[in-house]
Amino acid sequence: MVIAPAIWYKIYNMVTEKTNKAKPAGTVLGGRYELKGVVGRGGFSIVYEATDLKSGEKVAVKECTVLSEKERFLREAKMLADYAGESAIVRVIGYFEDEETAYIVMEFLEGENLRECIEHSGRWTMEEAVQRMAPVMETLGHMHSNNVIHRDISPDNIMVLGDGSLKLLDFGAAKQYEDSTLSRLVVKASYSPPEQMDAKGVFGSWSDVYSICAAMYFCITGKNPEDAISRLMIDDLQKPSELGADILPAAEKTLMRGMALDSKERIHDIALLRKELEKVYPILSEEEKLEIKRKSSAEEQQPCPRLQRL
């Protein structure tokens, strides 16, 4: 029997609608975490603000809402726990299963995502983008050294905290690789490289290089880059300088190389990307950062404080 696509869609909705219903405030999960309300939703999850009844700490609880994704969800939890020491990754407190689904308990982050930050506070200079993204690139380098790629980097999955630091979110698509193909396609318009849109595409560290460069492109232009599929037909990707971005030619050349459609022409290694960018914009020392924060105390209270040389 062949089931029409429309029927499959209805069946899918019947299954996911039940699991996508948010739990009411006051619900206690795992005998410990009291939900306060929904703070975010994704394709396969709901994120709640909650209180840890044992410690009194405010936490975020992420619920898997599609039962078929439970195994992948638990892999995300374990992977995040493995990188708990990384400053640019949200800290996982724990994870557990309850009522046939799974939950991840994380630190509660105060701030807004990178897209909201740029839309509300204006685009960055390339120097600021390099300063801000340096810890994220360092963390990605550590992941890549363990043959793990994120695969879902975008302004929506990077959190800007009140002190201006960044945290990389949503490791649901992260996966181990060894220069081989991965079965599940993960596509984020404007931020995914061509190989992530091809079932036979070969993934690797170079895939995350494309996405982090695309995210920086957004930060300095305020615009989403042309998506890879459109570029494969006609590559009209404008240089950031053509859009009025504050960027030096050498850094622009590196950024565009990081977004090359052909992975063989792209910068392959995140450490090399950072090294090339730091040749143009040396990373500030901690003392310099503290001095900037001291002089910019008025801006520091805003949701997207600036971080650049004064």
N, C-alpha and C positions, 0 to 999 in steps of 0.2 A: 504494500500500500504506500502510495506517495502522498505526503502531506504538504499542502501548498504553503509557501513562505508566510502568507498572512496568518495561517493557522499556527505555524511554529511561533510566530511573534506573539500571538495571544497566549499560547501555552507558556512561553518564556515569561510573559508579564504576570501570568497567574502564579508562577513559582516565585519570581523575584519580588512581586508586590507584597507578598506575605512577609518575606524576610527583610524587605526594605522599610517596613514600618518602624518608626523610631519608638524606643521604649520611653515611657513617661518619666518625668522628673520624680525623684524619690525612690526609683528602682535601685535595689542593692545587688550588685553583681559580685560573684565570687565570695559572698559573705563579707565584703570589705569595701567596695567602691560604690558610693551613692551618687547616682546620676543627677546632674543639675539642669542639663539641657543640651540640645544639639548645637555644635559649633561648626560643623562641616559635613559634607557628603561627597562621596565619590561613586564611581560605577559599581564598586563591589563592597563599599563600606560606609559606615556612619561614624563620625567622631563626636564624642560627648565631652563636656566639661564634667568633672566628677570630684568628689572629695574622698580621700583615703581615710576611712573611719578609724584606722589604727594610728596613723601619724598626724591626721588633720591636714595633710598636704593637698593642695589643689593639683589635680592630674588630668591628663587627657586619656580617654578610653576609646580605642578604635575597635569597632565591631565588624566582623565579617558578615555581610548581609546576603551573600549568594553561597549557598551550601556547597556547590560544586567547586568553589574557589577556596574552600577551607584549608586544604593541604598547602596551596600556594601561599595563603595568608600566614600560616604557621611558619613557613620557610622564611617569609619576610621578617617575622618576629625574631627568629633565631639569628638571622643575618644581622639585624639591627643590634641585637645583644652582643654579637661578635665584635662590633665596632663601637662599643659603648664608650671607649676612651677618646674617640674622635670629637674634637670641639665643634666641627661643622656638621655633625649629624645629631638629630634629635635623640635624647637619651631614653632608652627603654628601661622601665622599672621592672616589668615582668610581663608574662602572658599566660593565659589559661583558657580552658574550654569550659563552657557552661551552656546548658539548654541546647545541645546539638550544634552549637556554633563556637567561634573562637574570638578572643579579645586580646588586644595589646594595650598595656598600660604604659604611658609615656609621660615625660615631663610636660607640663602645660606651658606653651610658649606664648608670650605676650608680644603682639606685633601684627604685621600684615604680610601677605605674600609679595614677592618682588614685583609682580605685575601691578598690584594695587599701589605699591610704594612709588613706582615710576609715574603712574597715572596721577597720583595725588601730589607728589612733591617735585616732579620734573625729572628729565633725563639726566644721567650722569656724564661726566667727562670720561674718556677712556682711562685716564690715570686713576680715577675713583673706582671704576669698574675693576681694574686690575687689583687695586688694594683690597677691595671687598671680596673679590672672588678667589684671592690667593689661598685662604684656608680651605675653601671648597675644592679647589684644584689639588691641593695637597692631600686631602681626604680621598679624592677620586684616585689619585696616584697609589695610595695605600691599597685601595680596593683592587685596582688593576694588577698590582703586584701579586695578588692572591687569585688572579684570573676571574675576577668578578666585575661585571659592568652594570651600571645603573639602568640604562635604556629608557629613562623617562624624565630626563632633565628638561625643565622649562621654567619660565618665570612663575608659573602657578605652583611649582613644587620646590620653591626656595623661599624660606621665611626670613623676613627682615625683623630683627629684634629691636627693642627700644634703644639699645646702645649702638646700633648700626651693624652689628655682626650678623652673619648669614648662617642659616641651618638648612641642610639638604633634607627634604622630606620624601615620603612615599617610595619605599623600596619594593613595592609589590611586583615590579617588572624585573628587578635585579636578578641576575643569573650568572652562573659560572660559564666560562667559555674557554676554549683552547683553539682559537682560530677556526672554529667550525660553525656550522649553521645551528640556529636555535629554532625550535618548532613553533613557538607561540609568537605571532607578530605583535609588536607594540608600536603604535603609530601616534605621534603627537604632531598635528599640523604645524608647520613652520619650524619645528624643532627636531624632527626625526630625520636622520640621513637616509639616502636611498636604500641602503642595504636592509633597513628595518621595515621597508615596505615590500620586500621581495622574499618569498618563502624560501628561495635558494640563496639569499644574501649571506655573506660571510661577515660575522660580527666580531668586534674586538674593541680594544681601548679607543681606537680611532672613531668608533661610533659615538662614544661619550664626548670626544673632542669636538665633533661636529655640533652636538647639542649645547655644550657649554659655550662655544663660540657664538652660536645662534642666540643664546640667552644674553650674552654680553652685547651683541648687535642690538637687541631690543633695548637694553639699558641705556645705550648711548644715542640711539635714534628715536626711541619711543614708538617704534614700529615693528611689527612682526616681520621677519624676513620671508621672502617668497618660499613657499614650500618646495621640497625637493622634487616632487612629481612634476610640478609646473616648470621648474628649472630644467628638468631633463628634456622637456620639449623645446622651450626657449628660455635660455638662462639670462633673465633680465635683472638679476640681483644687483641692486645699486650699492656702490661703495658707501660706507657710513659718512664719509666726507661730503658726498653728493647730497646727503640729507641734512647737512649742517652739523654733523657730530664733531665734537672737539677731540680729535685723534691725530697723532703724528703719522706720517707716511709709513714708517717702518712697522709700527704697530698695526696699521691698517692692512699692510701686506700679510702680516702674520695671521690676523683675524680672518681674512679672506681665504688664506691657505687652509685654515682650520675648518672652513666650510666648503672645501672643494667637493664636488659631486663624486668624483672618482676617488675612492678610498686610497688608491695607490699614490695619488698626488697630494693627499691630505697629510697634515701633521699626524703621525701615528701615536705619539706618546704624550700624555698629559703633562709629564714633567718637562718635556722639550717645549711644549706650548708655553708653560709658565716661564721657563728660562728665557725664551725669545721675547716674551712680553716684558719681563723684568729688565731686560737689557735697555729697554726704552723708558720704562717706568719702575725704577728701583722700589722695592717694598719698604714701607716705613718701618722703623724700629718701634718697639713697644713704647719707648720714651717719647718718640715723636707723636705717636697716636694719643698718648695721654695729654700731651701739650695741646694738640688740636682739640681734643674733647674739652679741655679746660677753657680754651679761648672761645669755643663754640657752645658754651653751656646753655645759652638760650635756645639754640636749635636742637640741642640734645634731647629736649623734652618732646620734640615732635616725633611722629611715628616713623619718619624716615630721615634721621639725621645725616648730615653730610660728613664725608671722610675724605679729605684731600689736603694737599699742602697749602698752607696759608701764606 
